[in-house]
């Protein structure tokens, strides 16, 4: 895999040679303004030069917070590393490994972010929904300052919101649509077993109804 | 007090570097007048003046019918009054002022030298007395200004004595002061940090300082799990609600397709009516002279619009119930008494269309034709124009 912003005649900085993601140059996943800010940031210039997938992992492990921009529109190291990952375009297996790293939550968050930006829709749901069961703490840095967040909240944001960490996420079809197209199964929450056991009848019946409704639709 | 003279004598004041008007008598032993005035020069001028003075006095006295004895008495009296303790001179003519001056200055200087080693108060009194005597002797002797070092100055008496002795505990005092200032600074910083934290805690758990947020997961795992459960349940509920809404929509679409046009219209009207009723119900009552504020037609989806109640009064006036005021005072804000204020209140109040007296709206002969000619829809007369 050969990539790198340093080579080739490019009209824009940071463009990537390689397979297109979402039918566009991967670097365009991040908007031009923010991309320019990332490329001008000191963290990028110092730390992200000549990174490989392995060294990217090292840098990600050293992260202490996630976020988009802070202060005077400065990009966070998290964002810089995400952009570097987009440039490097590591193998799918590598990303999955990063996602499975239970010990390093910021690495996990970075992998999740990358997945949301680059992977196809069904894979996004399949890979990010296990994160909804992980309630480790994260620090989120924004223009207002620091905030406490959990991994499951972050994953939920990635799945439902349009803009996370100051990046406009690619369009993600709703889960129902994918269920109708039979690419996905209905979501089973990690609480599923506990729900049916401990909660009242109402929840139970509702869930049954839901499943029935979905099944009947799928039957069309 | 110096005795009054029959002929008032003009006192010559001494200005350094300036020659006095009187020329010294040739009999005096003064030096040349030109050049910078030395101390001796100054003194000799004075003595000359004094001799002149005394000679004048002597003349005036001689003009009087006083005998010599009386004159001497006068002199002696004067002399005693001036505070001199020297033996009285028999006659005025024997007075050798220069000699006397030299004696006195010698004594004064010796006194000064002694007093420098003595206690300061004594010196003060001595110098004071000397000064007094000097001035009273009509500028005869001027004290030579002697520099008194700071330690020995009399003015030091006036300074307040501090509680602590400066010379001894200097070091200790400095240290103590340093500690105090440090403590004060620390306290101030703590107060600032507390205020900062308190202020930022109000904004949706956003804390400015990174160290305030504990990234550590091991703190109270049970609470963490409970919080996670809550979040997960909320998510599930949200998904369920979405599903239900979707189903409802699908159902409604199905039903509508099966309906006729009329039924659709009926349903629409019912729906609109219901909406209006809700709006009126939620509208709220406006105050007596409250200004109408239109929210704007756009961005109705924004949640921020739901927060404020735009029907409530914006300003807090002193007088809530303006109906009790006279009509003139029923104005908004601070308009009362100001010039150029139009009394226009609101549209309904100024509406004259319902006023039957107005010729525009009366139905009489004159307006019939006018109304016919008017454009647009009006109820007055059906138009007779050919279509």
HADDOCK unambig.tbl for C-alpha pairs under 7 A between the chains (distance, minus, plus):
assign (segid A and resid 135 and name CA) (segid B and resid 228 and name CA) 6.05 0.50 0.50
assign (segid A and resid 136 and name CA) (segid B and resid 217 and name CA) 6.01 0.50 0.50
assign (segid A and resid 137 and name CA) (segid B and resid 215 and name CA) 5.74 0.50 0.50
assign (segid A and resid 137 and name CA) (segid B and resid 216 and name CA) 6.99 0.50 0.50
assign (segid A and resid 137 and name CA) (segid B and resid 217 and name CA) 6.09 0.50 0.50
assign (segid A and resid 138 and name CA) (segid B and resid 215 and name CA) 6.16 0.50 0.50
assign (segid A and resid 139 and name CA) (segid B and resid 215 and name CA) 6.66 0.50 0.50
assign (segid A and resid 144 and name CA) (segid B and resid 206 and name CA) 6.94 0.50 0.50
assign (segid A and resid 145 and name CA) (segid B and resid 206 and name CA) 6.16 0.50 0.50
assign (segid A and resid 145 and name CA) (segid B and resid 207 and name CA) 6.01 0.50 0.50
assign (segid A and resid 145 and name CA) (segid B and resid 208 and name CA) 4.59 0.50 0.50
assign (segid A and resid 146 and name CA) (segid B and resid 206 and name CA) 5.70 0.50 0.50
assign (segid A and resid 146 and name CA) (segid B and resid 207 and name CA) 5.31 0.50 0.50
assign (segid A and resid 146 and name CA) (segid B and resid 208 and name CA) 5.51 0.50 0.50
assign (segid A and resid 146 and name CA) (segid B and resid 209 and name CA) 6.84 0.50 0.50
assign (segid A and resid 146 and name CA) (segid B and resid 210 and name CA) 6.09 0.50 0.50
assign (segid A and resid 147 and name CA) (segid B and resid 205 and name CA) 6.46 0.50 0.50
assign (segid A and resid 147 and name CA) (segid B and resid 206 and name CA) 4.87 0.50 0.50
assign (segid A and resid 147 and name CA) (segid B and resid 207 and name CA) 6.18 0.50 0.50
assign (segid A and resid 148 and name CA) (segid B and resid 213 and name CA) 6.66 0.50 0.50
